[in-house]
Amino acid sequence: MAASSSGLDHGVDPEIPEVSGDRYLNVLDQDEVQAFWREAGVRGGSGDPCFNVDWAAAGKEVVDHPRVKELCQAQAARGGQRAAAAMRQRAAALANELAASVETRVAHFTSALARFMFERLYSGLIFEREQLTALAHLSMRAQQEGRSIVYLPSHKSHIDYLVLQFSLWNLGLGAPAIAAGENLNLPVVGSLLRRNGAFYIRRSFSGEDSELYTTVVAAYLEGLLCRGANVKFFSEGGRSRSGKLLQPKIGLLGMVVDPILRGIVEDAYIVPVSIYYDGVMETESYVRELLGSAKRKESLIGVLGQGKHLLAMPRSRYGNIHVRFAPGFSARSYIENYTALQRQSSVHRANFDPQSSASEKGILLKALAYHVLEEINRVSSVTPTALVGTVLLCTQGRGIGRRALISKVEWLRGEVVRSGGHMSRFYDFPGELTAEVVDSALGVLGNLVQTFTGLVEPVYCVAPGMSFELSYYRNLCVHVFIHQAIVTAVLHRAVQRQPNVRRVERTSIMSDVRFLSRLLKREFVFSGAATPNSSVRPQAVAGEQHWGQENSTALMRNFESALELLVSEGVIEFCDEGGAISLEQYCQAQEMGGYDHWNKHFTFLCSLVWPLIESYWLVLASLLYIFRHGLVIIGERQAVACMQTFAKTLVHTGHVQYDEAASAEPLKFALQTYGELGIVRWARRTGEQGEQIVALELEPEYRGNEGDKFGELTRLTNAVASYRRCWREQEGPEDFPDYVARMAFSSRL
């Protein structure tokens, strides 16, 4: 299997086997699956290698793990042997709560049930045959070496748990143990999933027995890896409610890497996986949660009720499920390469050692986690629903005619491919009619799109109140365009601030791109800095990482790449002198009162980031009101709730254009980003009743002096506001009615 196009060996076979027949494989088609067995030399179902794993032993041996014994000995020193015995008993109970198994009869039953559900709801479960064949070779190699494959998929839906398990078991590629949230450990359903490989972990590892629980989970995972059992967990932690990849959680990833660092486990193969859907069943509930409704607790009654609801739906209502595998790579090789790169790249890290230093291990894990997410983005494809949803949300005016919709979908498809993205199976064949693609997407989107008939031609528009939900599908293609989107948002700002400007200097634009990229770093997984002659790209711009030289290099490369794409499209030009950027075409189109071609202006690209910029401005406007009026905001949850009420009101009064600007997720991320940037902090203080509280405070450097007390915060607010869309007279932080903020915040305190 190929580790990369560079051919650098990371412990994986560089040769990809020849693949015959159709490029794609539908796992719901048993004939195609059996043909794959013959081609790849595997046997699925009861012949799956997962049945060769001693699942029970991995759980039973937890109490004898050295680190569990250390905790028991420490407990004995504090409370005697009885206390140590109680801790040992507790460790055994926790291990028993975790223990998973894969039982033949149960697996057959669950597979049949899952097949019925998939065939009822979806047209197909689609894989790329070449990726599957390469994965089969990796699977056989891992079995021979006694090593595990660690699958790290994206997380868009609860169905993700079943998709990979069902597929790998049927394909004979080693069904994995699945880390699932304890909220899914429901009566009957929980037991069924546990006997199909699920082990349930807490949503949070904090609590009275947090140290013991963390140690038990780590020991259990180590036991699975020592036995060569495949493992699957979601590097994002929870499901993405927005359609974009979430920032990674590194807890379980650290538990996989730790025994490899310590030499307990020789190695494991890591396989990033992209799972995505033409239609996602949960988008309606996602919107409710993002708009402030409490998350509904899972229950058996809820599961049965949802099943009844799904059975009543039209057959194949949600289109296709698509699964894409990035090339698997050796965890040990990644660790060794990253360590060598760190030691070579900086004199301050000449002794970089993630094995002995907890902080340097954290750096390694973050780099690995972002590499996995970047690989997921790289192999993900754009669906027809993403194309149609994006066009509808970017349409100016009340609606769009059928011919224009088809034309713009075809244009957007070309832009995806030109920008390095991939299209899903349904739109991958040269002879596929765009009209058929559009009709299929409209069928999946259903009531999110309003259709007017009885006219010269059908006219489509976003259904009232559905733009927020439709934005989920638009966000499925954001990763393809994000670098261009940030550049165009910056260029749009330059034109709005100086209407007569015809050229801008690259250094000025680069400075603004750096500012906006830092601001939105929690929202996107930016492309990392590729290492020469290496498939492993450990440096990533996004996330809570430092912005050192390596990130500046990556940002500059992304900036230059985005400019080249914009020039090739004719959106901008380079001036002859000094490499400055010409905005002549943009300015001429603006002076004419519009744009002659939809693909010749910035609106499409800017619209991918404008809603988020609105959210980040709303948080700053909120902070100005809070601190000017001396309000006490206790805890992040209360702060986000107040800001969301404020944002919703401004959306409905027309002071903010985008419904999704009032989403709880970007408001929370913005508040966290401003904390990391040293603008606000959470500080312990004594409340009015003498109780201890954690309240929001402005950092000292943003408090200013008496004459200009909030000057720095005001300037930052205005700076972020300058990137907003100028769709009406530009509002600043003072332009919304003051009573809106007063009622939004005072009513919640």
C-alpha positions in Angstrom: 0.0 0.0 0.0 1.3 3.5 -0.8 2.3 5.7 2.0 2.5 8.7 -0.3 3.3 9.9 -3.7 6.8 10.5 -2.5 7.5 6.8 -2.0 9.1 7.4 1.4 8.7 4.2 3.4 6.7 4.6 6.6 6.3 0.9 7.2 3.6 0.4 4.6 4.1 -1.3 1.2 4.7 1.4 -1.5 3.0 -0.7 -4.2 -0.7 -0.3 -4.8 -2.2 -3.4 -6.5 -3.9 -3.2 -9.8 -7.7 -2.8 -9.5 -10.0 -4.3 -12.1 -13.6 -3.4 -13.0 -15.6 -0.4 -11.7 -13.8 2.2 -9.8 -16.4 2.1 -7.0 -17.8 -0.7 -4.9 -21.3 -0.7 -3.2 -21.1 -2.7 0.0 -24.9 -3.2 -0.1 -24.5 -5.2 -3.3 -23.5 -8.8 -2.2 -22.3 -9.7 -5.7 -19.8 -6.8 -5.6 -18.7 -7.8 -2.1 -18.0 -11.4 -3.1 -16.1 -10.2 -6.2 -14.0 -8.1 -3.9 -13.3 -11.2 -1.7 -11.9 -13.0 -4.7 -9.9 -10.0 -5.9 -8.4 -9.1 -2.6 -8.0 -12.6 -1.2 -10.1 -12.1 1.9 -13.2 -13.6 3.4 -15.9 -11.5 5.1 -18.6 -12.3 7.6 -17.7 -15.3 9.8 -14.3 -15.4 8.1 -13.5 -11.9 9.4 -10.2 -11.8 11.4 -11.8 -10.0 14.3 -13.0 -13.5 15.5 -9.4 -14.5 16.1 -8.9 -11.8 18.8 -9.2 -12.9 22.5 -11.5 -10.0 23.4 -12.2 -11.2 26.9 -8.5 -11.3 28.0 -8.0 -7.7 27.1 -10.5 -6.7 29.8 -9.5 -9.3 32.4 -5.8 -8.3 32.4 -6.5 -4.7 33.2 -6.2 -5.2 36.9 -2.8 -6.7 36.5 -1.5 -3.8 34.4 1.6 -2.2 36.0 0.0 1.3 36.2 -3.1 0.0 37.8 -0.9 -1.8 40.4 1.0 1.4 41.1 -2.3 3.2 41.9 -3.3 0.3 44.2 0.0 0.4 46.0 -0.2 4.1 46.4 -3.7 3.6 47.8 -2.4 1.0 50.2 0.2 3.4 51.5 -2.6 5.9 52.2 -5.4 3.7 53.5 -4.1 0.2 54.0 -4.6 -3.0 52.2 -8.4 -2.9 52.5 -8.4 0.4 50.6 -6.1 -1.1 48.0 -8.3 -4.1 47.6 -11.3 -1.8 47.1 -9.5 0.1 44.4 -8.5 -3.2 42.7 -12.1 -4.3 42.8 -13.2 -0.9 41.4 -10.6 -1.2 38.6 -12.0 -4.7 37.7 -15.6 -3.3 37.7 -14.5 -0.4 35.4 -12.7 -2.8 33.1 -15.9 -5.0 33.0 -17.9 -1.8 32.0 -15.5 -1.3 29.1 -15.1 -4.8 27.8 -16.3 -5.4 24.3 -16.5 -8.6 22.2 -17.4 -9.6 18.7 -19.8 -12.6 18.7 -20.6 -14.5 15.5 -24.3 -14.9 15.9 -24.8 -11.4 17.2 -22.6 -9.9 14.4 -24.8 -11.8 11.8 -28.0 -10.5 13.3 -26.8 -6.9 13.6 -25.4 -7.0 10.1 -28.8 -8.1 8.7 -30.5 -5.4 10.8 -28.0 -2.7 9.6 -28.4 -3.9 6.0 -32.2 -3.5 6.2 -31.8 0.0 7.6 -29.2 1.1 5.1 -31.2 -0.3 2.1 -34.3 1.4 3.4 -32.7 4.8 3.9 -29.9 5.0 1.4 -29.3 4.2 -2.3 -25.8 2.8 -1.7 -22.8 2.5 0.7 -20.0 3.5 -1.7 -16.3 2.9 -1.4 -13.4 3.4 -3.9 -12.2 0.0 -4.9 -8.6 0.9 -5.2 -8.6 2.2 -1.6 -10.3 -1.0 -0.4 -7.8 -3.2 -2.2 -4.9 -1.3 -0.7 -6.5 -1.5 2.7 -7.0 -5.3 2.3 -3.2 -5.6 1.7 -2.5 -3.5 4.8 -5.0 -5.6 6.8 -3.2 -8.8 5.8 0.2 -7.3 6.6 -1.0 -6.1 10.0 -2.4 -9.6 10.8 1.0 -11.2 9.8 2.8 -8.8 12.0 0.3 -9.0 14.9 -0.3 -5.3 14.7 -3.5 -3.3 15.0 -5.1 -0.9 12.5 -6.4 2.2 14.2 -9.3 3.7 12.2 -9.8 7.5 12.8 -13.0 8.5 11.0 -14.8 11.8 10.7 -18.0 12.0 12.7 -21.1 13.4 11.0 -23.9 11.1 12.3 -24.8 8.4 14.8 -24.9 6.0 11.9 -21.1 6.4 11.6 -20.8 3.7 14.3 -22.6 1.2 12.1 -21.2 2.2 8.7 -17.6 1.2 9.2 -18.3 -1.8 11.4 -20.9 -3.2 9.0 -18.6 -2.6 6.0 -15.3 -3.9 7.4 -17.0 -7.0 8.8 -18.7 -7.8 5.4 -15.5 -7.0 3.5 -13.3 -9.2 5.7 -11.0 -6.4 6.7 -11.1 -6.8 10.5 -14.0 -5.3 12.3 -12.6 -3.0 15.0 -13.4 -2.4 18.7 -15.3 0.9 18.7 -15.0 3.6 21.4 -18.6 4.9 22.0 -19.9 7.4 24.3 -21.7 6.0 27.4 -24.8 7.9 26.4 -25.3 5.1 23.7 -25.2 2.4 26.4 -29.0 2.0 26.3 -31.0 -1.0 27.5 -31.0 -3.8 24.8 -29.3 -1.5 22.2 -26.2 -1.0 24.4 -25.8 -4.8 24.9 -26.2 -5.5 21.2 -23.6 -2.9 20.2 -21.2 -4.1 22.9 -21.3 -7.6 21.5 -20.5 -6.1 18.1 -17.2 -4.5 19.4 -18.4 -1.3 21.2 -16.8 -0.3 24.4 -18.4 2.6 26.3 -16.4 5.4 27.7 -17.4 8.4 29.7 -18.0 11.8 28.0 -15.6 13.3 30.6 -12.8 11.6 32.4 -13.1 14.0 35.4 -14.6 13.0 38.7 -13.6 11.3 42.0 -12.0 8.3 40.4 -10.7 10.1 37.3 -7.1 8.9 37.7 -8.1 5.3 38.1 -10.6 5.5 35.3 -8.1 7.1 32.9 -5.6 4.4 33.7 -8.1 1.6 33.2 -9.2 2.9 29.8 -5.5 3.3 28.8 -4.7 -0.2 30.0 -7.7 -1.7 28.1 -6.6 0.0 24.9 -3.1 -1.2 25.4 -4.4 -4.7 25.8 -6.3 -4.5 22.5 -3.2 -3.2 20.7 -1.0 -5.9 22.2 -3.4 -8.5 20.7 -3.5 -6.9 17.3 -7.1 -6.0 17.6 -8.3 -3.2 15.3 -9.6 -0.1 17.1 -11.8 2.8 15.9 -12.6 6.1 17.6 -13.5 9.6 16.4 -10.6 12.0 16.6 -13.1 14.9 16.7 -14.7 13.5 19.9 -18.3 14.3 19.1 -20.5 14.7 16.0 -20.0 17.8 13.9 -23.2 19.9 14.0 -22.0 22.3 11.3 -20.7 20.0 8.6 -17.1 21.1 9.1 -14.4 19.0 10.8 -14.2 19.8 14.5 -10.8 20.4 16.2 -9.3 17.1 17.4 -9.4 15.6 20.9 -6.2 13.9 21.7 -7.1 11.8 24.8 -7.6 8.4 23.2 -5.0 9.1 20.5 -2.5 9.6 23.4 -3.5 6.3 24.8 -2.7 4.6 21.5 0.7 6.4 21.1 1.8 6.0 24.7 2.5 2.2 24.6 4.3 2.7 21.3 6.5 5.4 22.8 7.2 3.1 25.8 8.0 0.1 23.6 5.2 -2.0 25.0 3.5 -2.1 21.6 5.9 -2.4 18.7 3.7 -0.4 16.2 0.2 0.2 14.9 -1.1 1.4 11.5 -3.3 4.6 11.5 -5.9 5.0 8.8 -7.8 8.3 8.5 -11.4 7.8 7.2 -13.9 10.2 5.7 -17.5 9.2 6.2 -20.0 11.6 4.6 -23.6 11.5 3.3 -25.7 12.9 0.5 -28.3 13.6 3.3 -27.8 13.6 7.0 -30.8 12.6 9.2 -29.8 14.7 12.2 -29.5 18.2 10.6 -32.8 19.4 12.0 -31.7 18.4 15.6 -28.3 19.9 14.9 -29.9 23.3 14.1 -32.0 23.2 17.2 -28.9 22.5 19.4 -26.9 25.2 17.7 -29.7 27.7 18.3 -29.7 27.0 22.0 -32.0 24.1 22.6 -30.9 21.5 25.1 -29.5 18.3 23.6 -32.0 15.5 23.9 -30.9 12.6 26.0 -30.8 9.3 24.1 -33.3 6.7 25.3 -34.7 3.4 24.1 -38.1 4.9 23.6 -36.4 7.6 21.5 -34.6 5.0 19.4 -37.8 3.1 18.8 -39.7 6.2 17.9 -37.0 7.3 15.5 -37.0 3.8 13.9 -40.8 4.1 13.3 -40.3 7.5 11.8 -37.5 6.3 9.5 -39.5 3.4 8.3 -42.3 5.7 7.2 -39.9 7.7 5.0 -39.6 7.2 1.2 -37.1 4.5 0.3 -33.6 5.7 -0.3 -34.6 9.1 1.0 -31.0 10.2 1.9 -29.1 9.3 -1.3 -25.7 7.6 -0.8 -23.2 7.1 2.0 -19.6 7.7 0.9 -16.6 6.3 2.7 -13.0 7.2 1.7 -9.7 5.9 3.2 -6.6 7.9 3.3 -3.4 5.8 3.0 -2.5 4.0 6.2 0.8 4.9 7.9 3.0 3.5 10.6 2.5 5.3 14.0 6.1 4.5 14.9 7.5 5.9 11.7 5.5 9.1 12.2 6.8 9.5 15.7 10.4 8.9 14.6 10.1 11.3 11.6 8.4 14.0 13.6 11.0 13.8 16.4 13.8 14.0 13.8 12.2 17.0 12.1 11.8 18.8 15.5 15.4 18.2 16.4 16.6 19.5 13.1 14.3 22.5 12.7 15.1 24.3 15.9 18.0 24.6 18.3 15.5 25.0 21.1 14.3 21.5 20.3 17.5 19.7 19.7 16.7 17.3 22.5 13.0 16.9 21.6 11.8 13.7 23.3 8.1 13.0 23.5 8.7 9.8 25.4 10.2 11.6 28.5 8.6 15.0 28.2 4.8 15.4 28.7 4.7 18.8 27.0 6.7 17.5 24.0 4.4 14.4 23.8 1.5 16.9 23.7 3.1 18.7 20.7 3.6 15.4 18.9 -0.1 14.3 19.6 -1.5 17.6 18.3 0.6 17.4 15.1 -0.5 13.8 14.6 -4.2 14.7 15.2 -4.1 17.6 12.8 -2.3 15.4 10.2 -5.2 12.9 10.5 -7.8 15.7 10.0 -6.0 17.1 7.0 -5.9 13.6 5.4 -9.6 13.3 6.0 -10.2 16.6 4.3 -7.9 15.6 1.5 -9.7 12.4 0.6 -13.3 13.7 1.2 -15.4 14.3 -1.9 -18.1 16.9 -2.5 -21.6 15.7 -2.9 -24.4 16.9 -5.2 -26.3 18.2 -2.1 -23.2 20.3 -1.2 -23.1 21.8 -4.7 -26.8 22.6 -4.9 -26.9 23.9 -1.3 -23.9 26.2 -1.9 -25.4 27.6 -5.1 -28.8 28.3 -3.4 -27.2 30.0 -0.4 -25.0 32.2 -2.6 -27.8 33.2 -5.0 -28.6 36.9 -4.9 -32.2 37.7 -5.2 -35.3 35.7 -4.2 -34.7 32.6 -6.3 -32.9 31.0 -9.2 -34.3 29.5 -12.4 -33.6 25.9 -13.3 -31.2 26.6 -16.2 -29.2 29.0 -14.0 -29.1 26.5 -11.2 -27.8 23.8 -13.5 -25.3 26.1 -15.0 -23.9 27.3 -11.6 -23.8 23.8 -10.2 -21.7 22.7 -13.3 -19.5 25.7 -12.7 -19.0 25.0 -9.0 -18.2 21.3 -9.8 -15.4 22.6 -12.1 -14.2 24.9 -9.4 -14.0 22.1 -6.9 -11.9 20.0 -9.2 -9.7 23.0 -10.2 -9.1 23.8 -6.5 -7.9 20.2 -5.8 -11.1 18.7 -4.5 -12.9 15.5 -5.4 -16.4 14.8 -6.5 -18.5 11.9 -5.2 -19.3 8.9 -7.3 -22.7 10.3 -8.5 -20.9 13.1 -10.3 -17.7 11.5 -11.3 -18.5 10.2 -14.7 -18.0 12.5 -17.7 -21.3 11.6 -19.3 -23.3 12.3 -16.1 -26.0 14.9 -16.8 -25.8 17.9 -14.4 -29.6 18.1 -14.6 -29.9 14.6 -13.2 -27.4 15.5 -10.4 -29.4 18.6 -9.5 -32.7 16.7 -9.4 -31.2 14.0 -7.2 -29.8 16.6 -4.8 -33.1 18.4 -4.7 -34.8 15.2 -3.8 -32.5 14.6 -0.9 -32.7 18.2 0.4 -36.5 17.9 0.4 -38.2 20.7 2.3 -35.0 22.7 2.7 -35.7 24.0 -0.9 -38.8 25.7 -2.0 -39.9 25.1 -5.7 -42.2 27.4 -7.7 -43.8 25.8 -10.7 -46.3 27.1 -13.2 -43.8 29.6 -14.4 -41.7 29.8 -17.6 -39.3 27.4 -15.8 -39.2 26.1 -12.2 -37.6 28.5 -9.8 -35.9 27.4 -6.6 -35.0 29.2 -3.4 -34.1 28.4 0.2 -37.3 27.6 2.0 -38.2 30.1 4.7 -36.2 29.5 7.9 -34.1 26.7 6.3 -30.9 28.6 5.4 -29.3 27.6 8.7 -30.0 23.9 8.0 -29.0 24.2 4.4 -25.6 25.7 5.4 -24.7 22.3 6.8 -24.4 21.0 3.2 -22.5 24.1 2.1 -20.0 23.5 4.8 -19.2 20.1 3.3 -17.2 21.8 0.6 -15.6 24.7 2.6 -12.3 22.8 3.1 -11.7 22.9 -0.7 -12.0 26.7 -0.9 -11.0 28.0 2.6 -7.6 29.5 1.6 -9.1 31.4 -1.4 -12.1 32.4 0.8 -9.9 34.1 3.4 -7.9 35.9 0.7 -11.0 37.2 -1.1 -12.5 38.4 2.2 -9.4 40.4 2.8 -9.4 41.8 -0.8 -13.1 42.7 -0.4 -12.3 44.6 2.7 -9.5 46.5 0.9 -11.9 47.6 -1.8 -14.6 48.7 0.7 -12.2 50.7 2.7 -10.7 52.4 -0.3 -13.3 52.4 -3.1 -11.0 53.9 -5.7 -8.1 51.6 -5.1 -7.0 49.6 -8.2 -4.1 47.7 -6.7 -3.0 46.5 -3.3 0.4 45.4 -2.1 0.9 41.7 -1.3 2.6 42.4 2.0 -0.5 44.3 3.2 -2.9 41.6 2.1 -0.7 38.9 3.7 -0.8 40.7 7.0 -4.6 40.7 6.9 -4.7 37.1 5.8 -2.5 36.2 8.8 -4.9 38.1 11.1 -8.0 36.5 9.8 -6.5 33.0 9.7 -5.5 33.3 13.4 -9.0 34.6 14.2 -10.7 31.7 12.6 -8.2 29.0 13.5 -10.8 27.0 15.6 -13.2 26.9 12.6 -11.1 25.2 10.0 -8.3 22.7 9.5 -5.9 24.6 7.3 -3.3 22.8 5.2 -0.2 22.0 7.1 3.4 22.6 6.1 4.4 19.7 3.8 7.7 18.2 4.7 10.0 17.7 1.7 10.2 14.1 0.5 7.8 12.9 3.2 4.1 11.9 3.2 3.7 12.9 6.8 2.9 16.6 7.3 3.2 17.2 11.1 3.0 20.9 11.1 -0.5 22.4 11.0 -1.7 26.0 11.0 -5.0 25.3 12.7 -5.8 24.6 16.3 -4.2 25.7 19.6 -0.7 25.6 18.2 2.0 28.2 18.3 2.4 30.5 15.3 6.1 30.1 14.8 8.2 30.0 11.7 6.9 26.7 10.4 3.3 27.9 10.6 4.2 31.2 8.9 5.8 29.2 6.1 2.7 27.1 5.7 0.5 30.2 5.7 2.6 31.9 3.1 2.4 28.8 0.9 -1.3 28.6 1.2 -1.6 32.3 0.5 0.5 32.0 -2.7 -1.5 28.9 -3.8 -4.8 30.7 -3.3 -3.6 33.8 -5.3 -2.6 31.5 -8.2 -6.0 29.9 -8.2 -7.7 33.3 -8.2 -5.5 34.6 -11.0 -6.2 31.5 -13.1 -9.9 32.1 -12.7 -9.6 35.7 -13.7 -10.8 37.1 -10.4 -7.6 39.1 -9.9 -4.4 39.9 -11.8 -0.9 40.5 -10.8 0.5 44.0 -11.7 3.8 44.0 -13.7 5.6 46.0 -11.1 6.4 44.6 -7.7 4.0 41.7 -7.8 1.2 43.8 -6.4 -2.4 42.6 -6.8 -4.6 44.3 -9.4 -8.3 44.7 -8.5 -9.3 46.4 -11.8 -11.7 43.7 -12.9 -13.4 43.7 -9.5 -13.7 47.4 -9.3 -15.1 47.7 -12.9 -17.7 45.1 -12.1 -18.7 46.9 -8.9 -19.0 50.3 -10.7 -21.3 48.7 -13.3 -23.7 47.8 -10.5 -23.1 44.1 -10.5 -21.0 41.3 -12.0 -21.3 40.0 -15.6 -20.4 36.4 -14.6 -21.2 34.6 -11.4 -17.7 33.1 -11.4 -16.0 36.5 -11.8 -16.6 38.0 -8.4 -15.9 37.4 -4.8 -19.4 36.7 -3.4 -19.3 33.0 -3.6 -15.9 32.6 -1.9 -16.5 35.4 0.7 -19.8 33.8 1.7 -17.9 30.8 3.1 -16.4 33.0 5.8 -18.7 36.0 6.2 -21.1 34.2 8.5 -18.3 33.3 10.9 -16.9 36.8 10.8 -20.3 38.1 11.8 -20.2 35.7 14.8 -16.7 36.8 15.9 -17.8 40.5 15.6 -20.9 39.8 17.6 -18.9 38.4 20.5 -16.6 41.5 20.5 -19.7 43.8 20.4 -21.1 41.7 23.3 -17.8 42.1 25.3 -17.9 45.9 24.8 -21.4 46.1 26.3 -20.6 43.7 29.1 -17.5 45.6 30.3 -18.8 49.1 29.7 -21.7 48.4 32.0 -19.8 46.3 34.6 -21.9 43.2 34.1 -20.8 40.0 35.8 -20.9 37.0 33.5 -20.4 33.7 35.3 -19.2 30.8 33.3 -18.8 30.1 29.5 -22.3 28.6 29.2 -24.0 31.8 30.5 -21.8 34.0 28.4 -22.6 32.1 25.2 -26.3 32.0 26.1 -26.4 35.8 26.5 -24.4 36.4 23.3 -26.7 34.1 21.4 -29.8 35.9 22.5 -28.2 39.2 21.4 -27.1 37.7 18.1 -30.6 36.2 17.3 -32.2 39.6 17.9 -29.8 41.3 15.6 -30.4 38.7 12.9 -34.2 39.2 13.1 -33.9 43.0 13.1 -31.7 42.9 10.0 -28.5 44.2 11.6 -26.8 40.9 11.0 -27.5 39.1 7.7 -26.6 35.5 8.3 -28.9 33.2 10.4 -25.9 31.0 11.2 -24.1 33.9 12.8 -26.2 33.2 15.8 -25.0 29.6 16.1 -23.8 28.6 19.5 -20.7 26.8 18.2 -18.8 29.8 16.5 -19.9 32.1 19.4 -18.3 29.7 21.8 -15.2 29.2 19.6 -14.8 33.0 19.3 -14.9 33.5 23.0 -12.3 30.8 23.5 -10.1 32.3 20.8 -10.3 35.8 22.4 -9.2 34.2 25.6 -6.3 32.5 24.0 -5.3 35.8 22.3 -5.1 37.5 25.7 -8.2 39.7 25.4 -10.4 38.1 28.1 -10.0 35.6 30.8 -12.0 33.7 33.4 -11.0 34.7 36.9 -12.0 33.5 40.3 -13.6 36.2 42.5 -16.0 36.5 45.5 -19.7 37.0 44.6 -22.2 39.4 46.3 -23.2 36.6 48.7 -19.6 35.7 49.6 -19.6 32.7 47.3 -16.7 31.8 44.9 -17.5 32.4 41.3 -15.6 32.3 38.0 -16.4 35.5 36.1 -15.4 36.9 32.7 -12.8 39.7 32.9 -11.0 41.9 30.4 -7.2 41.4 30.3 -5.3 44.4 31.8 -3.8 45.5 28.4 -7.3 45.9 27.0 -8.6 48.0 29.9 -6.8 51.2 28.8 -6.8 54.4 30.8 -9.6 56.5 32.2 -9.7 58.7 29.0 -9.8 55.7 26.7 -10.9 52.9 28.9 -12.0 50.5 26.2 -10.1 51.9 23.3 -8.2 48.8 22.5 -11.2 46.6 22.6 -13.2 49.1 20.5 -10.4 49.2 17.9 -10.3 45.4 17.7 -14.1 45.3 17.4 -14.0 47.8 14.5 -11.1 45.8 12.8 -13.1 42.6 12.8 -16.2 44.5 11.7 -14.3 45.8 8.7 -14.2 42.2 7.2 -18.1 41.9 7.4 -20.1 41.9 4.2 -21.1 45.4 3.1 -24.6 44.3 2.1 -26.1 47.5 3.5 -24.7 50.6 5.2 -21.8 49.2 7.3 -22.7 48.8 10.9 -20.2 49.2 13.6 -20.3 48.2 17.2 -22.4 51.3 18.1 -24.9 51.1 15.2 -27.3 48.5 16.7 -30.0 49.8 19.2 -28.5 49.9 22.7 -31.6 48.5 24.2 -31.1 45.2 22.3 -27.9 44.5 24.2 -29.4 45.7 27.4 -32.4 43.4 27.2 -30.3 40.5 25.9 -27.8 40.6 28.7 -29.8 41.9 31.6 -32.6 39.4 31.1 -30.2 36.5 31.4 -28.4 37.6 34.5 
